[in-house]
Amino acid sequence: MNNFKYIFLTLLIFPLGGYAEDLLIKNGDIHIGDGTNSFKGDIYIQNGLIKKIGDLDIAASRTIDASNKIITPGFISPMTAIGIVEIGALDVTRDDEADYLNMGFSIFRAFNPNSTLIPWNRSNGLTSVITLPQQTSLPLAGLGSFFVLDGNKNINGLEDMVMLGRIGPSNGSRSEDFDYLEDLLNLGKNSKNKPVEKMMDDPLAQFLELQTQDIEALDKLVNKNLPLIIETNRASDILHLIDLKKKFKLNLILAGIEDAPLVIEELAESNIPVIINPMDNIPNSFDELSSSLKLASLLNDAGITIMFDSDRSHNYHLIRQGAGNAVAYGMDYEDAISGLSKNVADVFNINNRGSIKVGFYADIVIWDADPLEPSSFPTNVIINGNEIDLTTRSSRLKDRYIKKLSQK
């Protein structure tokens, strides 16, 4: 029994996967991620956490000289399919859609920590992601989860912490989609303190063939403050969604919002955070006639909380290129860094990540130059205080063929 207690206490102190020895990063240009100006300093890491920041005189097991380099929090991509889609064209490599579940569909147990996309995106500065299911024909799809990209087989993340939805072009009418959305939200509202079995008798639940998991997910969405990402673009749709947020007190995040400049005052007043792709500037439909490279700057000036997305499948690390583009068209630089890190953690309730602060997990990236320039790359990626090997399948292929060429 004594041996068992010893092992149990050891696991509490040193979780599976463990932590690296203490680490000191010296002389870097530190961007905390909270919107404040950068400063030159040192960071001391111990047991996976940031212990001290400043001008430090500490002897550590390992020291990294970050002179003439930039230090940022590890970036967090808020909308990905990392870990559940390997090759989009091959159904056997996709775990992002369900056969019988709708808004209750969870992708958490399908996550593959050995996905080839993880080292690729990690070597480009992503240390964690939110992975989402595929959109469906209904205005509400399934549940997404947060994952730390540490490559540990014991998955480190937050299960079912956001729901996904969409309002926009469909086979039917968007008016019907809004009716469906409001009816589903009412179903969730009415499920409070009621047995799921009773809610299954609801005509809408029967018509849509909803399962118990779907009802439980709607209950979390409406009654327990579960974040909801809705993809939409048209200005009138944004206004309708603002009204629904007020009516049901939703924890709403809007993604896309190409027409936002037309309703920017209403959007700012609603306090709804947004996820945008600053590379979009050409309308792809009549819902996107106001597309502009200045969208991020306009939203930032209005005080709206911004996060970033990329339309390049698999290359989710390109959110930093999008953030750089946003800065080039007027967005504040430090606010752009926040949009890649702290804002995501704050909006989605990801505790103790997204910023370089004492007591936070040591998710830190050291860059050879400006991280918002596509030509810059990490020299060191640290997740939970552990230095990560930056080798990827692409780098191995490069080394192989360079070696062959040098032998000729």
C-alpha positions as a printed NumPy array, in Angstrom:
array([[  0.   ,   0.   ,   0.   ],
       [  2.831,   2.394,   0.841],
       [  4.392,   1.78 ,  -2.579],
       [  1.043,   2.487,  -4.236],
       [  0.695,   5.784,  -2.377],
       [  4.213,   6.76 ,  -3.41 ],
       [  3.497,   6.053,  -7.076],
       [  0.183,   7.942,  -6.925],
       [  1.777,  11.03 ,  -5.359],
       [  4.619,  10.895,  -7.865],
       [  2.142,  10.974, -10.762],
       [  0.4  ,  13.968,  -9.242],
       [  3.653,  15.884,  -9.085],
       [  5.167,  14.601, -12.343],
       [  2.323,  13.84 , -14.815],
       [  2.746,  11.278, -17.573],
       [  4.992,  12.761, -20.257],
       [  6.881,  14.675, -17.547],
       [  8.606,  18.01 , -17.771],
       [ 12.016,  18.987, -19.01 ],
       [ 14.701,  20.189, -16.647],
       [ 14.492,  23.856, -15.752],
       [ 15.183,  26.199, -18.642],
       [ 16.372,  29.796, -18.909],
       [ 15.821,  31.899, -22.029],
       [ 18.131,  34.912, -22.118],
       [ 18.162,  38.293, -23.868],
       [ 15.09 ,  37.901, -26.073],
       [ 12.703,  40.546, -27.384],
       [  9.62 ,  39.388, -25.443],
       [  6.069,  39.939, -26.716],
       [  3.847,  38.931, -23.805],
       [  0.752,  38.644, -25.995],
       [ -1.48 ,  41.029, -24.028],
       [ -1.188,  44.002, -26.368],
       [  1.587,  45.769, -24.458],
       [  4.896,  46.737, -26.032],
       [  7.702,  44.207, -26.202],
       [ 10.776,  44.406, -23.979],
       [ 14.183,  42.777, -23.745],
       [ 14.415,  40.215, -20.973],
       [ 14.779,  36.669, -19.713],
       [ 12.286,  33.884, -18.966],
       [ 12.825,  31.154, -16.374],
       [ 10.839,  27.925, -16.788],
       [ 10.482,  25.191, -14.196],
       [  8.179,  22.152, -14.03 ],
       [  6.5  ,  23.209, -17.255],
       [  5.491,  26.643, -15.952],
       [  6.834,  30.167, -16.353],
       [  8.37 ,  30.999, -12.985],
       [ 10.089,  34.356, -13.529],
       [ 10.341,  37.076, -16.175],
       [ 12.812,  39.972, -16.178],
       [ 16.531,  40.58 , -15.937],
       [ 17.436,  37.266, -14.31 ],
       [ 20.635,  35.916, -12.828],
       [ 19.718,  32.248, -12.413],
       [ 21.669,  29.046, -12.987],
       [ 19.481,  26.657, -14.971],
       [ 19.987,  23.153, -16.321],
       [ 19.809,  24.573, -19.822],
       [ 20.104,  28.109, -21.173],
       [ 18.973,  29.36 , -24.587],
       [ 20.541,  32.578, -25.846],
       [ 17.759,  34.478, -27.622],
       [ 19.836,  37.554, -28.446],
       [ 18.549,  39.321, -31.57 ],
       [ 15.538,  37.001, -31.608],
       [ 11.842,  37.513, -30.945],
       [  9.894,  35.591, -28.294],
       [  6.115,  35.161, -28.448],
       [  3.525,  32.95 , -26.821],
       [  2.822,  29.792, -28.763],
       [  0.177,  30.605, -31.355],
       [ -3.301,  29.049, -31.117],
       [ -5.352,  28.421, -34.255],
       [ -9.091,  28.637, -33.439],
       [-10.509,  26.773, -36.468],
       [ -8.72 ,  23.658, -37.722],
       [ -9.196,  20.013, -38.66 ],
       [ -5.796,  19.004, -37.252],
       [ -5.812,  15.475, -35.894],
       [ -9.051,  14.399, -37.559],
       [ -8.375,  14.979, -41.29 ],
       [ -5.181,  13.77 , -42.928],
       [ -6.009,  13.859, -46.666],
       [ -9.22 ,  15.677, -47.505],
       [ -9.876,  13.695, -50.68 ],
       [ -9.669,  10.323, -48.903],
       [-12.678,   9.499, -46.732],
       [-10.718,   6.818, -44.864],
       [ -8.471,   9.544, -43.436],
       [-11.373,  11.751, -42.298],
       [-13.05 ,  11.669, -38.889],
       [-14.805,  15.031, -39.132],
       [-18.395,  13.987, -39.867],
       [-21.001,  11.736, -38.27 ],
       [-23.633,   9.396, -39.694],
       [-26.399,   9.861, -37.135],
       [-25.406,  12.611, -34.683],
       [-25.781,  16.329, -35.325],
       [-24.866,  19.024, -32.784],
       [-23.953,  16.292, -30.282],
       [-21.188,  14.881, -32.499],
       [-17.809,  14.981, -30.708],
       [-14.465,  14.628, -32.516],
       [-12.401,  14.355, -29.323],
       [-11.788,  10.597, -29.322],
       [-10.897,  10.639, -33.025],
       [ -7.933,  12.973, -32.492],
       [ -4.684,  11.467, -33.767],
       [ -1.637,  12.809, -31.858],
       [  0.593,  11.19 , -34.517],
       [ -0.904,  13.141, -37.407],
       [  1.728,  14.394, -39.861],
       [  0.05 ,  17.81 , -39.723],
       [  1.049,  18.32 , -36.1  ],
       [  4.858,  18.576, -36.5  ],
       [  4.386,  20.593, -39.698],
       [  2.213,  23.251, -38.058],
       [  4.126,  23.079, -34.783],
       [  7.434,  23.78 , -36.54 ],
       [  5.769,  26.941, -37.87 ],
       [  4.773,  28.286, -34.459],
       [  1.441,  26.632, -33.552],
       [  1.536,  25.08 , -30.095],
       [ -2.179,  24.349, -29.72 ],
       [ -5.361,  24.342, -31.798],
       [ -9.115,  24.082, -31.69 ],
       [-10.213,  21.224, -33.938],
       [-13.732,  21.348, -35.355],
       [-16.053,  18.929, -37.166],
       [-17.329,  19.479, -40.68 ],
       [-20.274,  21.794, -41.213],
       [-23.626,  20.069, -41.893],
       [-26.848,  20.971, -43.669],
       [-28.27 ,  22.197, -40.346],
       [-27.343,  25.62 , -38.941],
       [-25.703,  23.883, -35.97 ],
       [-23.068,  21.197, -36.497],
       [-21.024,  19.306, -33.904],
       [-18.621,  19.928, -31.034],
       [-14.984,  20.979, -31.271],
       [-12.157,  20.398, -28.811],
       [ -8.92 ,  22.099, -27.797],
       [ -5.641,  20.201, -28.199],
       [ -2.086,  20.928, -27.092],
       [  0.262,  19.91 , -29.921],
       [  2.825,  18.223, -27.694],
       [  2.642,  14.919, -29.595],
       [  1.947,  13.055, -26.356],
       [ -0.094,   9.881, -26.84 ],
       [ -1.947,  10.844, -23.643],
       [ -3.976,  13.584, -25.293],
       [ -3.747,  16.955, -23.58 ],
       [ -6.791,  19.093, -24.27 ],
       [-10.3  ,  20.27 , -23.439],
       [-13.103,  18.039, -24.662],
       [-16.235,  19.402, -26.37 ],
       [-15.544,  23.032, -25.466],
       [-17.215,  24.735, -28.461],
       [-20.04 ,  24.158, -30.941],
       [-19.87 ,  25.007, -34.641],
       [-22.583,  26.384, -36.906],
       [-23.196,  28.288, -40.123],
       [-25.689,  30.698, -41.667],
       [-25.307,  31.433, -45.349],
       [-25.851,  30.035, -48.838],
       [-27.569,  26.634, -48.718],
       [-29.825,  24.407, -50.779],
       [-32.843,  25.923, -49.083],
       [-33.63 ,  29.39 , -47.791],
       [-31.542,  31.122, -45.143],
       [-34.848,  32.243, -43.67 ],
       [-35.63 ,  28.599, -42.989],
       [-32.121,  28.163, -41.579],
       [-32.796,  30.958, -39.098],
       [-36.104,  29.302, -38.166],
       [-34.271,  26.023, -37.603],
       [-31.595,  27.775, -35.567],
       [-34.07 ,  29.536, -33.309],
       [-36.135,  26.364, -32.864],
       [-33.001,  24.419, -31.901],
       [-32.028,  27.11 , -29.416],
       [-35.531,  27.   , -27.919],
       [-35.215,  23.223, -27.677],
       [-32.004,  23.682, -25.739],
       [-33.56 ,  26.34 , -23.526],
       [-36.539,  24.121, -22.739],
       [-34.294,  21.179, -21.875],
       [-33.09 ,  22.92 , -18.716],
       [-33.964,  20.771, -15.699],
       [-35.976,  18.378, -17.857],
       [-35.199,  14.716, -18.571],
       [-33.606,  14.153, -21.966],
       [-36.144,  11.396, -22.651],
       [-38.963,  13.929, -22.404],
       [-37.221,  16.315, -24.805],
       [-36.85 ,  13.481, -27.322],
       [-40.651,  13.613, -27.763],
       [-40.461,  17.178, -29.053],
       [-41.765,  17.352, -32.674],
       [-38.587,  19.074, -33.902],
       [-36.377,  16.471, -32.23 ],
       [-38.364,  13.708, -33.87 ],
       [-38.47 ,  15.416, -37.275],
       [-34.678,  15.928, -37.295],
       [-34.105,  12.507, -35.717],
       [-32.048,  14.045, -32.928],
       [-30.276,  11.766, -30.455],
       [-29.805,  12.179, -26.714],
       [-26.281,  13.551, -27.333],
       [-27.786,  16.286, -29.527],
       [-30.227,  17.369, -26.809],
       [-27.481,  17.364, -24.177],
       [-25.276,  19.507, -26.439],
       [-28.092,  22.029, -26.982],
       [-28.592,  22.214, -23.223],
       [-24.889,  23.048, -22.751],
       [-25.068,  25.63 , -25.527],
       [-28.055,  27.608, -24.244],
       [-28.003,  26.961, -20.503],
       [-24.32 ,  26.425, -19.663],
       [-22.521,  29.101, -21.693],
       [-20.84 ,  26.769, -24.205],
       [-19.081,  28.92 , -26.857],
       [-20.681,  28.87 , -30.309],
       [-18.828,  29.705, -33.519],
       [-21.164,  30.687, -36.353],
       [-19.687,  31.159, -39.827],
       [-21.505,  33.891, -41.725],
       [-20.768,  36.847, -44.006],
       [-23.831,  38.875, -45.005],
       [-24.465,  42.04 , -43.005],
       [-28.154,  41.278, -42.444],
       [-27.262,  37.795, -41.157],
       [-24.81 ,  39.328, -38.685],
       [-27.588,  41.559, -37.339],
       [-29.991,  38.621, -36.963],
       [-27.323,  36.669, -35.076],
       [-26.695,  39.631, -32.778],
       [-30.421,  39.583, -31.934],
       [-30.306,  35.825, -31.228],
       [-27.271,  36.309, -28.993],
       [-29.233,  38.809, -26.91 ],
       [-32.401,  36.721, -26.828],
       [-30.733,  33.485, -25.717],
       [-27.704,  35.029, -23.938],
       [-25.386,  33.037, -26.198],
       [-21.614,  32.89 , -25.851],
       [-21.328,  33.731, -29.556],
       [-18.274,  34.074, -31.791],
       [-18.685,  35.064, -35.447],
       [-16.355,  33.79 , -38.172],
       [-15.912,  35.098, -41.715],
       [-17.971,  38.317, -41.457],
       [-16.821,  39.8  , -44.785],
       [-19.709,  42.292, -44.674],
       [-18.846,  43.479, -41.143],
       [-17.836,  47.015, -42.263],
       [-21.52 ,  47.662, -43.014],
       [-22.615,  46.872, -39.438],
       [-19.458,  47.598, -37.472],
       [-21.152,  49.796, -34.86 ],
       [-23.739,  47.134, -34.035],
       [-21.042,  44.464, -33.934],
       [-18.866,  46.501, -31.577],
       [-21.821,  47.195, -29.279],
       [-22.645,  43.463, -29.12 ],
       [-19.189,  42.566, -27.689],
       [-19.046,  39.52 , -29.974],
       [-15.484,  38.294, -30.701],
       [-14.686,  37.471, -34.329],
       [-12.491,  35.131, -36.354],
       [-11.386,  36.533, -39.705],
       [ -9.09 ,  35.743, -42.603],
       [ -7.231,  38.992, -43.39 ],
       [ -6.11 ,  37.598, -46.754],
       [ -9.661,  37.687, -48.151],
       [-10.265,  40.719, -50.354],
       [-12.185,  39.391, -53.366],
       [-15.911,  38.608, -53.006],
       [-16.671,  34.945, -53.681],
       [-20.434,  35.455, -53.444],
       [-23.096,  38.122, -53.029],
       [-22.65 ,  37.684, -49.257],
       [-19.111,  39.078, -49.428],
       [-19.435,  42.275, -51.44 ],
       [-17.706,  44.308, -48.722],
       [-14.564,  42.144, -48.566],
       [-11.568,  44.303, -47.746],
       [ -7.938,  43.934, -46.752],
       [ -8.643,  46.632, -44.162],
       [-11.222,  44.524, -42.311],
       [ -8.901,  43.704, -39.4  ],
       [ -7.898,  47.344, -38.986],
       [-11.523,  48.507, -38.992],
       [-12.518,  45.892, -36.416],
       [ -9.477,  46.625, -34.264],
       [-10.165,  50.374, -34.27 ],
       [-13.736,  49.626, -33.17 ],
       [-12.459,  47.677, -30.148],
       [-13.667,  44.285, -31.385],
       [-11.762,  41.203, -30.196],
       [-10.074,  39.596, -33.208],
       [ -8.743,  36.091, -33.883],
       [ -7.391,  34.716, -37.149],
       [ -8.222,  31.93 , -39.578],
       [ -6.683,  30.696, -42.827],
       [ -8.422,  29.185, -45.845],
       [ -5.382,  27.026, -46.647],
       [ -6.295,  23.494, -45.649],
       [ -3.629,  21.802, -43.483],
       [ -1.434,  24.929, -43.382],
       [ -3.158,  26.458, -40.374],
       [  0.09 ,  28.127, -39.336],
       [ -0.592,  30.653, -42.106],
       [ -2.712,  32.557, -39.609],
       [  0.495,  34.427, -38.786],
       [  0.816,  35.491, -42.433],
       [ -2.77 ,  36.716, -42.251],
       [ -1.975,  38.619, -39.066],
       [  1.009,  40.196, -40.809],
       [ -1.242,  41.22 , -43.675],
       [ -3.643,  42.78 , -41.162],
       [ -0.776,  44.824, -39.692],
       [  0.305,  45.91 , -43.177],
       [ -3.205,  47.352, -43.667],
       [ -3.38 ,  49.217, -40.392],
       [ -3.919,  46.825, -37.473],
       [ -1.798,  47.405, -34.373],
       [  1.147,  44.972, -34.271],
       [  0.814,  43.916, -30.622],
       [ -2.945,  43.469, -31.026],
       [ -2.214,  41.135, -33.933],
       [  0.068,  39.046, -31.693],
       [ -2.776,  38.928, -29.149],
       [ -5.124,  37.752, -31.895],
       [ -2.812,  34.788, -32.455],
       [ -2.568,  33.865, -28.794],
       [ -4.196,  35.547, -25.782],
       [ -7.482,  36.396, -27.477],
       [ -8.103,  32.753, -28.381],
       [ -7.331,  31.589, -24.852],
       [ -9.582,  34.258, -23.306],
       [-12.539,  33.795, -25.652],
       [-12.587,  30.004, -25.342],
       [-11.76 ,  29.815, -21.621],
       [ -8.406,  28.078, -22.118],
       [ -6.836,  28.707, -18.743],
       [ -3.163,  29.624, -18.231],
       [ -2.194,  29.623, -21.905],
       [ -1.885,  32.218, -24.642],
       [  0.352,  34.678, -22.791],
       [  3.875,  34.821, -21.39 ],
       [  3.004,  35.334, -17.735],
       [  4.286,  33.978, -14.451],
       [  2.273,  30.897, -13.501],
       [  1.196,  30.144, -17.074],
       [  2.188,  27.029, -18.984],
       [  5.446,  27.599, -20.834],
       [  4.144,  27.534, -24.418],
       [  6.781,  29.741, -26.029],
       [  8.221,  30.234, -29.514],
       [ 11.589,  31.826, -30.272],
       [ 11.74 ,  33.288, -33.8  ],
       [ 14.718,  34.094, -35.988],
       [ 12.963,  37.303, -37.127],
       [  9.537,  38.966, -37.205],
       [  6.96 ,  36.143, -36.723],
       [  4.429,  37.986, -38.879],
       [  6.738,  37.715, -41.892],
       [  6.248,  34.458, -43.867],
       [ 10.018,  34.132, -44.34 ],
       [ 10.627,  33.931, -40.567],
       [ 10.73 ,  30.612, -38.731],
       [ 11.017,  29.349, -35.162],
       [ 14.437,  28.388, -33.852],
       [ 12.896,  26.887, -30.701],
       [  9.368,  25.738, -29.86 ],
       [  8.594,  25.021, -26.223],
       [  5.341,  23.39 , -25.086],
       [  4.599,  22.82 , -21.39 ],
       [  8.23 ,  23.675, -20.733],
       [  9.556,  20.97 , -23.063],
       [ 11.635,  21.816, -26.12 ],
       [ 10.046,  20.257, -29.202],
       [ 11.949,  18.587, -32.02 ],
       [ 11.27 ,  20.69 , -35.132],
       [ 11.872,  17.8  , -37.545],
       [  8.966,  17.232, -39.944],
       [  8.259,  14.918, -42.836],
       [  9.008,  17.824, -45.166],
       [ 12.365,  18.549, -43.535],
       [ 13.343,  14.875, -43.709],
       [ 12.505,  14.795, -47.421],
       [ 14.529,  17.969, -47.973],
       [ 17.542,  16.504, -46.155],
       [ 17.273,  13.252, -48.083],
       [ 17.303,  14.867, -51.504],
       [ 19.963,  17.417, -50.627],
       [ 22.152,  14.511, -49.491],
       [ 21.534,  12.678, -52.758],
       [ 22.368,  15.766, -54.794],
       [ 25.57 ,  16.325, -52.827],
       [ 26.657,  12.759, -53.561],
       [ 26.411,  13.187, -57.302]])
